[in-house]
Amino acid sequence: MSEYFAGVKKVIDNSVKIFNALDFLEKTDLLVGIPENKTERKSGEPTNAQLAYIHENGSPLKKIPARPFLRPSIEANKDEIAESYSRTIPAALDGNKNEVEKILNQTGALASGMASDWFTDSRNNWSPLAPSTILARARKKYRISRYKTKKTKDKYRSLLAAYIANGEFRPLIDSSQLRRSISWVIRNK
């Protein structure tokens, strides 16, 4: 005697989940930069967002050269960022909206970290700090208000030259507030 087993096939329709995940991905932007909620500084000072704009574009009026960090860091690392972002498609096709959002956050963290790293990247080709800026930073750091004698001034300048040679004073890195404010947001288009 033969036994016959009826084959049971369970079909699950994930089309709604897939369409929702793809719709979410299509209607979502991943933005890297200085979010508005991370712009605050001391009262009366320009915000981090304003400083980012000035440094990205320069200010001829204030004699500040352009030292862009967002656009060139993204351009220099676009392949790695694109590879990370491309993982959203398979997640969306699996109907996993949460995974899509997780990957977007990972990609945002990657890109913002790369923008932050650009401040010390040798490829940034930024113009060096003006001697007056270096002196001002050194006075602030070492709490020197004024020189008492010419000998003190000369000694101070030679000490300062050693710090410059070691790269202690770098463009755009003073308090690191601007650098720490670089982040990302995921928002609806």
Secondary structure as UniProt FT lines:
FT   HELIX           15..26
FT   STRAND          28..33
FT   HELIX           36..38
FT   TURN            43..44
FT   HELIX           48..57
FT   TURN            60..63
FT   HELIX           70..76
FT   HELIX           78..86
FT   HELIX           88..93
FT   TURN            94..95
FT   HELIX           97..117
FT   HELIX           118..120
FT   HELIX           122..124
FT   HELIX           131..142
FT   HELIX           150..165
FT   TURN            166..167
FT   TURN            171..172
FT   HELIX           177..180
FT   STRAND          183..188
//
